[in-house]
Amino acid sequence: MLNPKHIFMAFILLSVEVYALSLDEIIDKSLMQNPSLESITHKINANRSSINLSNQFANPTLSYSQNTISANEPMSQKVLTLAQKIYFYGKRDVKKEIAQADENILHVSLKEAKINLIKAIKERAYSIWKLQELYKIVEKYENITRQKIELSESYTSTSANQHMGIMSAELTLSDLRIEKSAIKAKITDAYAKLSYLASFEIDTLDLSLHVNSMPSIKELQKSLTNNSSLALKEREIQKSKKLQESAALQSYPDINLVAGYAYRENFDNFFNFGVALSLPIYGSETYKQERAREMTLLSQSLKQDISIEISSELKTAYAQMYSAYEIYHIVQDEALPQIEHMFDLSDSSISTGGDLFKYIDILTQKLKLERKSIAAVEQYYKFKAEISALMGEIR
């Protein structure tokens, strides 16, 4: 009998093959099966054992000794000794807190890895969108150019100037075909890189991009407190403080309790008891405390440096995003409407045997503007993805 779970999974896999995946679907799937993320998850699971181990006592030691004195002598004995180390009050608790601090660091590292992976996937997806849009535009202009060449050639009385226009248009057509072939190869390469990032094969992408309004940089700056690098450094500071606390406790010696049983063949047997402890008289513990204190200060300084760095990165990314936003609207709201009118006039002229030179020149200018518009949309979303990563967003 078929397992319903297996049937469901097979249905999902078949569905993925018959329709293009959205960017959100790619991100969701990659987060579930990316090897790098899985490795950090395994580290977190392994660290939980470290937390449990940190609160355990040290294993007791059992030793046996005997001497070579004759059994008729009172000092002849066989001794079995058991020793147990007892940590000074608070040492085990601090060890556990250090292990917990390690787990907190791993959790933040996992989040940061997810953020970086999502950012990389988004950037690659936006590149694919740009290439696919360029391919459509170039193909569209290739068809238009071919149609105009056929139209011009249909006139029986073709002048020398018109003949030159046709030759120029044919050169433009060749350039468009070359560009289309190059774009096609880039699309294949981009899909291969996206598949690598997502950890599964992707050959189609359902993505529609439109330039929206610009957010306020002040609002974005408020969200920088959620930055994963800052959070990671804060966890490292917390661990450094626990290490500093642990170093301070090392000045207090641990106690070793010792109990033994001595067997004497011809005399009475007896028990012995003892206590042992280490004497911190050489000052090593002071150096360890100083080292731990300096490491805490180092982590705090690095956090301040990261705070300044991400603030600078936000300003740079925002400026680039705003530039892409402006370029898009200049092209869409100003340049394209103007050239569209010129294009319509030239198109009408071609229909009545007009100069193909001018038409191809206007066509080329319009294509350049279309390219700039598409590139501006891609840049807008790429820097938007960078800002999203700076704010610690996992979407």
Number of C-alpha atoms within 10 A of each C-alpha: 3 6 7 9 9 10 11 11 11 12 11 11 11 11 12 14 13 9 11 15 18 14 17 14 14 22 21 13 13 22 20 12 13 17 13 14 19 14 12 17 16 10 14 19 13 12 17 15 11 18 19 12 15 20 16 12 12 12 9 13 11 13 10 12 10 12 11 9 11 11 14 11 12 13 13 19 23 16 19 16 17 15 19 18 18 17 16 14 12 11 21 18 14 20 21 19 20 23 23 19 22 20 21 19 21 20 18 19 19 21 21 22 18 23 25 19 22 27 25 20 23 23 21 19 24 25 22 23 23 23 23 17 16 21 20 13 18 22 16 13 19 18 14 15 22 16 12 19 21 12 15 23 15 11 12 7 10 14 10 9 12 19 17 15 21 25 15 17 21 16 12 20 21 13 14 21 15 12 15 20 13 12 18 16 11 16 20 13 13 20 20 16 18 24 18 15 19 24 18 14 14 18 14 15 18 13 14 9 13 10 14 10 8 13 11 9 12 8 9 17 16 10 15 20 15 14 20 23 21 22 20 20 20 18 21 21 22 21 22 23 20 21 24 21 19 22 22 17 18 18 19 17 16 18 15 17 16 18 16 18 16 19 17 17 15 12 14 9 13 12 12 11 12 10 12 14 13 11 10 13 8 7 9 11 17 15 11 18 20 14 15 21 17 14 18 21 15 13 20 18 14 16 20 12 12 16 16 11 11 19 13 12 14 21 15 14 19 22 14 18 24 20 14 23 21 15 18 22 15 14 20 16 11 11 13 20 12 13 16 14 11 16 21 13 12 21 20 12 15 19 12 11 16 16 20 26 20 17 24 24 16 19 22 14 15 21 18 11 19 20 18 17 22 21 21 25 22 25 22 28 22 23 22 22 24 22 25 21 24 27 22 23 19 16 14
